[in-house]
Amino acid sequence: PTGRIVPVLAAAEEVKKLVKLGPLHRHADLVQEMLGAPETAVHLVTLLEEMPVRETLDAAPQLRDLGARLGTVIANRTVGTAFPGGRVSSRELGAALRAAGAAPSRAQVAAIAHQSRSYRRRRTAESKQRMLLTELDMPYVELPQLFGGIDAQALVFLAQTLRIKGGQ
């Protein structure tokens, strides 16, 4: 978890203080060497929710103080903007579905309307958290919420998204 990353990365220094010789000391040296390498960067992965974003905002300056080079902030499982944000009444929704050739029951229309309201609330909450992350002045990438599980095709999609949007 992002909120615990600094103590984990600082552990190598503590191990070196406790263990002066031997394989543990050498391993701690290797960890510190890797963290200090110019090709090493710490990417912060978060959800666009209040607590994970707060942990990310707290971790970034602590990591900089530790001497880590920061890479990209990656917002995972975002809802994005797949649907318009305006309010639609159940009546309008039902009419639109029927016009598209569907024959939804009242219960189905009510369920879709409920999901639409939930989606709008989540999108609004994500927007607030997204704005907070701009304080970090770091490269930023969003990975969308994927439904139906993660398979090879989904992994390729996520990797391409990171490469294209993250520039890495």
C-alpha positions in Angstrom: 0.0 0.0 0.0 1.2 3.5 -0.9 0.8 4.6 2.7 3.5 2.1 3.8 5.9 2.4 0.9 8.4 4.7 2.6 9.1 2.4 5.6 9.4 -0.5 3.2 11.9 1.2 1.0 13.8 2.6 4.0 14.1 -0.8 5.6 17.4 -1.6 3.7 19.1 1.2 5.6 17.8 -0.1 8.9 19.0 -3.6 8.0 22.4 -2.2 7.3 22.5 -0.6 10.7 21.6 -3.8 12.5 23.5 -6.3 10.4 27.1 -5.1 9.7 28.3 -8.1 7.7 27.1 -11.1 5.7 24.4 -11.8 3.1 21.7 -9.6 4.7 24.1 -6.6 4.7 25.0 -7.3 1.1 21.4 -7.7 0.1 20.5 -4.3 1.8 23.4 -2.7 -0.2 22.0 -4.1 -3.4 18.5 -2.8 -2.6 19.9 0.7 -1.9 22.0 0.6 -5.0 18.9 -0.4 -7.1 16.8 2.4 -5.5 19.5 4.9 -6.2 20.1 3.9 -9.8 19.3 6.5 -12.5 17.0 4.0 -14.3 14.9 3.3 -11.2 11.7 5.3 -10.6 9.0 4.8 -8.1 5.5 4.9 -9.7 2.7 5.6 -7.4 -0.5 3.6 -8.1 -3.7 4.8 -6.5 -7.5 4.6 -6.8 -9.4 7.9 -7.2 -10.8 7.6 -3.7 -10.2 9.7 -0.7 -7.9 7.5 1.4 -5.7 6.2 -1.4 -5.2 9.7 -2.9 -4.3 11.1 0.6 -1.7 8.3 1.0 -0.3 9.1 -2.4 -0.1 12.9 -1.6 1.7 12.0 1.7 4.0 9.5 0.1 5.4 11.5 -2.7 7.3 14.1 -0.6 8.5 11.4 1.8 9.8 9.4 -1.1 11.6 12.5 -2.5 13.1 13.0 1.0 14.3 9.4 0.9 16.1 10.2 -2.4 13.8 8.2 -4.6 13.2 9.4 -8.2 9.5 9.6 -8.8 7.9 8.4 -12.0 4.3 8.5 -12.8 1.1 8.6 -10.8 -1.2 5.9 -12.1 -4.9 6.1 -11.2 -6.2 2.6 -11.4 -9.8 1.4 -12.0 -11.2 4.7 -13.1 -14.7 5.1 -14.5 -13.8 7.6 -17.0 -16.3 9.4 -19.1 -18.1 6.7 -21.0 -21.6 8.1 -20.4 -22.8 11.7 -20.4 -23.0 13.2 -17.0 -26.4 14.8 -17.3 -29.4 13.6 -15.4 -31.9 11.4 -17.2 -35.3 10.6 -15.8 -36.5 7.0 -15.7 -39.2 8.0 -18.2 -36.6 9.4 -20.6 -34.4 6.4 -20.2 -37.2 4.0 -20.8 -38.3 5.9 -24.0 -34.7 5.9 -25.2 -34.3 2.2 -24.7 -37.6 1.5 -26.5 -36.6 3.8 -29.4 -33.4 1.7 -29.6 -35.5 -1.4 -30.0 -35.3 -2.7 -26.5 -38.3 -3.7 -24.4 -37.2 -3.1 -20.8 -39.5 -3.7 -17.9 -40.1 -1.0 -15.3 -37.7 -2.8 -12.9 -35.0 -2.9 -15.6 -35.4 0.8 -16.3 -35.3 1.5 -12.5 -32.1 -0.6 -12.1 -30.4 1.2 -15.0 -31.4 4.6 -13.7 -30.0 3.6 -10.3 -26.7 2.5 -11.9 -26.6 5.8 -13.8 -26.9 7.8 -10.6 -24.2 5.7 -8.9 -22.0 6.2 -11.9 -22.5 10.0 -11.8 -21.7 10.1 -8.0 -18.5 8.1 -8.5 -17.4 10.2 -11.5 -17.9 13.4 -9.4 -15.9 11.9 -6.5 -13.2 10.9 -8.9 -13.0 14.4 -10.4 -12.3 15.8 -6.9 -9.6 13.3 -6.2 -8.0 13.8 -9.7 -7.7 17.5 -9.0 -5.9 16.8 -5.7 -3.4 14.7 -7.5 -2.4 17.6 -9.7 -0.6 19.0 -6.6 2.1 16.4 -7.1 3.2 17.9 -10.4 4.1 14.4 -11.7 3.2 12.6 -14.9 -0.3 11.2 -14.6 -2.0 8.2 -16.3 -5.5 6.7 -15.8 -6.3 3.0 -16.3 -10.0 2.3 -16.7 -12.0 -0.1 -14.7 -12.1 -3.4 -16.7 -15.1 -5.7 -16.4 -15.1 -9.4 -17.1 -11.7 -10.3 -15.6 -8.2 -9.8 -16.6 -7.0 -11.9 -19.5 -4.0 -11.5 -22.0 -6.0 -9.1 -24.1 -6.8 -6.9 -21.1 -3.1 -6.9 -20.1 -2.0 -5.9 -23.5 -4.6 -3.0 -23.4 -3.4 -1.8 -20.0 0.3 -2.0 -21.1 -0.4 0.0 -24.3 -2.3 2.6 -22.3 0.6 2.9 -19.9 3.1 3.2 -22.8 1.1 5.7 -24.8 -0.3 7.9 -22.0 2.7 7.5 -19.6 5.4 8.0 -22.2 7.4 5.2 -20.6 
